């Protein structure tokens, strides 16, 4: 594989031709095959929520926070990063200002204040002055079953002096805990598998930081579990290939439907999906490191 260096991040591996799967799209298919179709095959647009943009903003601030000297990583410094990072987001996506019309229930000032409160939750569960992450917003990938490329972005990777790995994922809330946590752990096992296959080390800890609730959820995988998870991913991809060949992606109603942008097209809600595209997609476009808060996107 060819790699290229991206400023501020570890080398990025260019995707070879062939099937590809991200944790978000894999979780989509597990959650609801029709949702996978709408996102990966039909490429239907989705509404952007304030929760999603807030999550993206908070992730950006936490990434930039570790650019500061350790002694300067304070709650006040994090708060000072909110407006500059928001300005960067708006510069890239000017349409974000459309989320705040004059009659909106929340204005930009209140929105930025809510982001700062989530950052306060972060400082409740961690002291960044005591941490030196090895990698942040890192794209990792590997090939399984000789052809399926699995890849995704890690929020943060900590490496201990003895080489032990800790994968850290920031969660900004907005989903039912029982449903979201299962999806989040699926995502982290995905990353753990890639790290195990590429670095020969099973991560010691998979850590979810819930900023809204100021809670930590730690999970310790083992090699046998990751080997089973790899077989699960391969079987999942085979199911996706079969569904694509048959043009048969069925809805799977759940509590997560409340966050879905496509209810009007879903048979479970009386809708009709669009005609199946003539040219189907066999390789999922890799996700970008834009993190949202709801269960629809990988955080």
C-alpha positions as CSV (number, residue, x, y, z in Angstrom):
1,X,0.0,0.0,0.0
2,X,1.1,3.6,-0.7
3,X,1.2,6.0,2.3
4,X,1.3,9.7,2.4
5,X,2.0,12.1,5.3
6,X,-0.7,14.4,6.5
7,X,0.3,17.4,8.6
8,X,-0.5,16.8,12.2
9,X,-1.5,13.2,11.8
10,X,0.2,9.9,11.2
11,X,0.8,8.6,7.7
12,X,-2.4,8.0,5.7
13,X,-2.7,4.8,3.7
14,X,-4.2,5.3,0.3
15,X,-7.1,2.9,-0.3
16,X,-6.4,0.1,-2.8
17,X,-9.1,-0.9,-5.2
18,X,-11.6,-3.5,-3.9
19,X,-14.3,-3.7,-1.2
20,X,-13.9,-1.4,1.8
21,X,-15.8,-1.2,5.1
22,X,-15.8,1.4,7.8
23,X,-17.2,0.9,11.4
24,X,-20.0,3.4,10.7
25,X,-21.2,1.6,7.6
26,X,-20.8,-1.9,9.2
27,X,-22.8,-0.7,12.2
28,X,-25.4,0.8,9.8
29,X,-26.0,-2.6,8.2
30,X,-26.2,-4.3,11.6
31,X,-28.6,-1.6,12.8
32,X,-30.8,-1.5,9.7
33,X,-29.9,-2.9,6.2
34,X,-32.1,-0.3,4.5
35,X,-30.2,2.5,6.3
36,X,-27.0,1.1,4.9
37,X,-28.5,1.1,1.4
38,X,-29.7,4.7,1.8
39,X,-26.3,5.9,2.9
40,X,-23.8,3.7,1.0
41,X,-25.7,2.9,-2.3
42,X,-28.3,5.6,-2.8
43,X,-26.1,8.3,-1.1
44,X,-29.1,10.1,0.1
45,X,-28.5,13.5,1.7
46,X,-29.2,13.8,5.4
47,X,-30.2,16.7,7.6
48,X,-27.5,18.0,9.8
49,X,-28.4,18.5,13.5
50,X,-27.0,20.8,16.1
51,X,-26.0,17.8,18.1
52,X,-23.9,16.5,15.2
53,X,-22.2,19.8,14.7
54,X,-21.6,20.3,18.4
55,X,-19.9,16.9,18.5
56,X,-17.7,17.8,15.5
57,X,-16.8,21.1,17.2
58,X,-15.9,19.4,20.6
59,X,-13.8,16.8,18.9
60,X,-11.9,19.5,17.0
61,X,-11.3,21.4,20.2
62,X,-10.0,18.3,22.0
63,X,-7.7,17.5,19.1
64,X,-6.2,21.0,19.2
65,X,-6.0,21.1,23.0
66,X,-3.1,18.5,22.8
67,X,-1.2,20.9,20.5
68,X,-0.7,23.1,23.6
69,X,2.1,22.5,26.2
70,X,0.9,20.1,28.9
71,X,0.8,22.8,31.6
72,X,-1.5,25.0,29.4
73,X,-4.2,22.3,28.8
74,X,-6.7,23.9,31.2
75,X,-10.5,24.2,31.0
76,X,-10.0,27.9,30.3
77,X,-7.7,27.1,27.4
78,X,-10.2,24.6,26.0
79,X,-12.9,27.2,26.2
80,X,-10.8,29.7,24.4
81,X,-10.4,27.2,21.5
82,X,-14.2,27.0,20.9
83,X,-14.7,30.1,18.9
84,X,-11.6,29.7,16.6
85,X,-12.6,26.1,15.9
86,X,-16.1,27.1,15.2
87,X,-14.8,29.8,12.8
88,X,-12.8,27.1,11.0
89,X,-15.8,24.9,10.7
90,X,-17.9,27.7,9.2
91,X,-15.1,28.7,6.8
92,X,-15.2,25.2,5.4
93,X,-19.0,24.8,5.5
94,X,-20.7,28.3,5.4
95,X,-24.1,26.6,5.3
96,X,-23.7,25.8,9.0
97,X,-24.9,29.3,9.8
98,X,-28.3,28.3,8.4
99,X,-28.8,26.3,11.5
100,X,-29.3,29.5,13.4
101,X,-32.2,31.5,11.9
102,X,-33.6,34.4,13.8
103,X,-36.5,32.3,15.1
104,X,-34.3,29.4,16.1
105,X,-34.8,28.0,19.6
106,X,-31.0,28.4,20.2
107,X,-28.6,31.0,18.9
108,X,-24.9,30.7,18.2
109,X,-23.9,32.1,21.6
110,X,-26.0,29.5,23.4
111,X,-24.7,26.7,21.0
112,X,-21.1,27.6,21.7
113,X,-21.9,27.7,25.4
114,X,-23.3,24.2,25.2
115,X,-20.0,23.0,23.6
116,X,-18.0,24.5,26.5
117,X,-20.2,22.7,29.0
118,X,-19.3,19.4,27.3
119,X,-15.6,20.3,27.5
120,X,-16.2,20.9,31.3
121,X,-17.4,17.3,31.3
122,X,-14.2,16.2,29.7
123,X,-12.1,17.8,32.4
124,X,-14.2,16.0,35.0
125,X,-13.0,12.6,33.7
126,X,-9.5,13.3,32.5
127,X,-6.6,15.6,33.2
128,X,-5.0,16.3,29.8
129,X,-1.9,17.8,31.5
130,X,-1.0,14.3,32.5
131,X,-1.4,12.8,29.0
132,X,0.7,12.8,25.9
133,X,-1.3,11.0,23.2
134,X,0.7,9.1,20.6
135,X,-1.8,9.8,17.8
136,X,-4.9,11.9,17.3
137,X,-7.6,11.6,14.6
138,X,-5.6,8.8,13.0
139,X,-6.7,6.9,10.0
140,X,-5.9,3.2,10.4
141,X,-6.6,0.3,8.0
142,X,-5.9,-3.3,7.2
143,X,-7.1,-6.0,4.8
144,X,-8.9,-9.0,6.2
145,X,-10.0,-12.2,4.3
146,X,-7.4,-11.3,1.6
147,X,-9.6,-8.6,0.0
148,X,-11.8,-6.6,2.4
149,X,-10.2,-3.3,3.5
150,X,-11.4,-2.2,6.9
151,X,-10.6,1.3,8.0
152,X,-11.6,4.2,10.3
153,X,-10.5,7.2,12.3
154,X,-9.4,6.9,15.9
155,X,-10.1,9.9,18.1
156,X,-7.0,9.3,20.2
157,X,-4.4,6.5,20.8
158,X,-2.4,6.4,24.0
159,X,0.8,4.3,24.2
160,X,2.2,3.4,27.6
161,X,6.0,3.1,28.1
162,X,5.7,-0.7,28.0
163,X,3.9,-0.5,24.6
164,X,0.4,-1.1,25.9
165,X,-2.3,0.6,23.7
166,X,-5.4,2.5,24.9
167,X,-7.9,3.5,22.3
168,X,-10.0,6.5,23.4
169,X,-13.2,7.7,21.8
170,X,-15.1,10.9,22.8
171,X,-18.9,10.7,23.0
172,X,-21.0,13.8,23.3
173,X,-24.3,12.1,24.0
174,X,-27.7,12.3,22.2
175,X,-28.6,8.6,21.9
176,X,-30.2,6.0,24.1
177,X,-27.4,4.7,26.2
178,X,-28.1,0.9,25.7
179,X,-28.3,1.3,22.0
180,X,-25.5,3.7,21.5
181,X,-23.0,2.0,23.8
182,X,-23.4,-1.3,22.0
183,X,-22.7,0.5,18.7
184,X,-19.8,2.4,20.2
185,X,-18.2,-0.8,21.5
186,X,-18.6,-2.3,18.1
187,X,-16.7,0.6,16.6
188,X,-13.9,0.3,19.2
189,X,-13.6,-3.4,18.6
190,X,-13.3,-2.6,14.9
191,X,-10.3,-0.3,15.7
192,X,-8.8,-2.8,18.0
193,X,-8.9,-5.4,15.3
194,X,-7.1,-3.1,12.9
195,X,-4.4,-2.3,15.5
196,X,-3.9,-5.9,16.4
197,X,-3.5,-6.9,12.7
198,X,-1.2,-4.0,11.8
199,X,0.9,-3.7,15.0
200,X,0.7,-7.1,16.5
201,X,-0.6,-5.7,19.8
202,X,-4.1,-6.2,21.3
203,X,-5.1,-2.9,22.8
204,X,-5.2,-3.2,26.6
205,X,-8.1,-0.8,27.0
206,X,-10.9,0.5,24.8
207,X,-12.2,3.7,26.5
208,X,-15.4,5.6,25.9
209,X,-15.5,9.1,27.4
210,X,-19.1,10.3,27.8
211,X,-18.6,14.1,28.1
212,X,-22.2,15.0,28.7
213,X,-22.5,12.6,31.7
214,X,-18.8,12.8,32.7
215,X,-18.5,9.1,32.7
216,X,-15.9,6.6,31.6
217,X,-16.6,3.2,30.1
218,X,-13.6,0.9,29.8
219,X,-13.5,-2.4,27.9
220,X,-10.6,-4.9,27.7
221,X,-10.6,-7.1,24.5
222,X,-8.5,-10.2,24.0
223,X,-7.1,-11.9,20.9
224,X,-9.7,-14.7,20.8
225,X,-12.5,-12.1,20.9
226,X,-10.9,-10.0,18.1
227,X,-10.5,-13.1,16.0
228,X,-14.2,-13.9,16.3
229,X,-14.9,-10.2,15.6
230,X,-12.9,-10.5,12.4
231,X,-15.0,-13.4,11.3
232,X,-18.1,-11.5,12.1
233,X,-17.0,-8.6,9.9
234,X,-16.2,-10.9,7.0
235,X,-19.7,-12.5,7.4
236,X,-21.2,-9.1,7.6
237,X,-19.6,-8.0,4.3
238,X,-20.8,-11.2,2.6
239,X,-24.3,-10.4,3.7
240,X,-23.9,-6.9,2.3
241,X,-22.7,-8.4,-1.0
242,X,-25.6,-10.8,-1.1
243,X,-28.1,-8.0,-0.3
244,X,-26.6,-5.9,-3.1
245,X,-26.8,-8.6,-5.6
246,X,-30.4,-9.3,-4.8
247,X,-31.2,-5.5,-4.3
248,X,-32.8,-6.5,-1.1
249,X,-32.1,-4.2,1.9
250,X,-34.9,-4.5,4.4
251,X,-35.7,-2.1,7.3
252,X,-35.1,-3.1,10.8
253,X,-37.2,-0.8,13.1
254,X,-35.7,0.1,16.5
255,X,-35.5,3.0,18.9
256,X,-32.7,4.4,16.7
257,X,-35.4,5.1,14.0
258,X,-36.1,8.3,16.0
259,X,-32.8,9.7,14.7
260,X,-33.1,8.6,11.1
261,X,-33.4,11.1,8.3
262,X,-35.1,8.7,5.9
263,X,-38.4,7.8,7.5
264,X,-40.4,9.2,4.6
265,X,-38.8,6.6,2.3
266,X,-38.9,3.7,4.7
267,X,-41.6,1.0,4.3
268,X,-41.7,0.7,8.1
269,X,-43.2,4.2,8.2
270,X,-45.4,3.9,5.1
271,X,-42.7,5.1,2.7
272,X,-41.3,3.7,-0.6
273,X,-37.5,3.6,-1.2
274,X,-36.3,5.1,-4.5
275,X,-35.5,2.8,-7.4
276,X,-32.4,0.8,-6.9
277,X,-29.4,2.5,-8.7
278,X,-28.3,0.8,-11.9
279,X,-24.7,1.1,-10.8
280,X,-24.3,-0.3,-7.3
281,X,-21.4,0.4,-5.0
282,X,-19.2,-2.5,-3.9
283,X,-16.6,-0.4,-2.0
284,X,-17.7,1.9,0.7
285,X,-16.3,5.4,0.5
286,X,-14.1,5.8,3.6
287,X,-15.6,8.0,6.3
288,X,-14.0,11.4,7.1
289,X,-12.9,12.4,10.7
290,X,-16.0,14.4,11.3
291,X,-17.6,13.2,14.5
292,X,-21.2,13.6,15.3
293,X,-23.2,13.0,18.4
294,X,-26.1,10.9,17.3
295,X,-26.2,7.2,16.6
296,X,-26.3,7.8,12.9
297,X,-22.6,8.6,12.5
298,X,-19.4,7.3,14.1
299,X,-18.3,9.4,16.8
